[in-house]
Amino acid sequence: MNTLVIGGTGTTGSRVARKLGEQGHRARVASRTGSGDRVRFDWHDPATHREALAGVDAVYLVAPIGEADPEPLMTPFLERAAREGVGRAVLLSASAVEPGTPGLGLVHDQLVGLFDGWAVLRPSWFMDNFTGDHLHARTAREFGEIVSATGTGRVAFVAADDIADVAVAALIDPVPHNTDHIITGPEALSYDEVAAILGEVTGRPVRHRSVSTTELAGRWTESGMPPAFARLLADLDAAVAAGAEDRTTSVVAEVTGHEPRSFRGAVSAALR
């Protein structure tokens, strides 16, 4: 397989590219700069799409960053990919996005109609948001708090490595999956519990501060997000507060053959 990995330098894309290579498959890493051995790809610039697709059998799709409605940008590319012989497409969506709903839900439907082999990954919230340079990680380090509008709602946080493992299987398994995968970690945790675990792992107190969706959207906007996208994320927090993410699935084990990583284990490994 020769797979175009869009978002190939990002959280899941970089892992997908690496894991494909480890299994003997070629991964063409796409980025907006196209530096080094990467191919230049920009959702907003159709002139970059032809070279990116040349000779590609499959494509891993990550939506354009910060777009509240990515469908108008993604559909023309998907139609071109299908015309040029791409046989399989795997889309990174989200557990909160149902098929056919505006935005990625409509892109989901496009995959079903355009490709013989397809899969839509619908992961819960990333464990990785609490490590590295993500906003939750920074506020935990600098201020000893994480801020959300989730209240006491619970989320079965999932590791990016587990998402990437499911993605690779969906890209290379001999029989296409032709389904959507709701991907979660092994346990649902409230943000209060997350804060407690972070404090235990780092040895520094961390608390969870619950705020309104309006205040949270303002915080995201101040961090550099487009306002419409910031509001979308804040509304997803409200859905968590209402119980939308309080579930676990067995997808990681069924698709990959290994159990999903625990929040404590993943964060401990990342912060070593």
C-alpha angles and dihedrals in degrees: 000000000000107000128191107217109202111200086024094162094049135093099282100016095060089052093046091052092048095046092048089054092048089057094049100260127127118246121194105204113214124201136160092250099042091207123165113353093343123109116234113247130169122173088211094053113063089186088075095053100075097060092042091056098043109125094352122149099184140013134210109209128210115176121241109278117256097010112133089195110028097165098095090054097043103043098066090050092049091050090051092048091053092048091051094054106264103157103189135037130184118193126201105219129147138261090245093057114088121201112271096019119126117284117007091008089067091046086054089058091048091058091054092054100040108041133054089211121039145143134186117212112211105183126178119236116315121255085210091072086080096055136054119014099331117129095248089051093049095049091047090053099040103034105017093241145092118212125210144146092229097104108191093335118133131228129193093222114206132207119244089229090060091049090050092049090055090046093053092049090050090050099047110023109118092235113053115238096224093188143085119261120212100206122198141160122251099268140030114236134186118229088249088060091045090053091050092051092048090052092050093047096046098035090232125105114256125183134189117236114197117209138172121277089247092056092044093051088052091052092051091048091050088053089060105269120137107258096242092052092045090054090049091054092047090052089052088056088053089053089053089052088055092053101259095136099038096115142088130213135197094227097115093053094042096048102035105026094236132091118254118262118260121241093241092048095047095046093045091052093047094049098047 
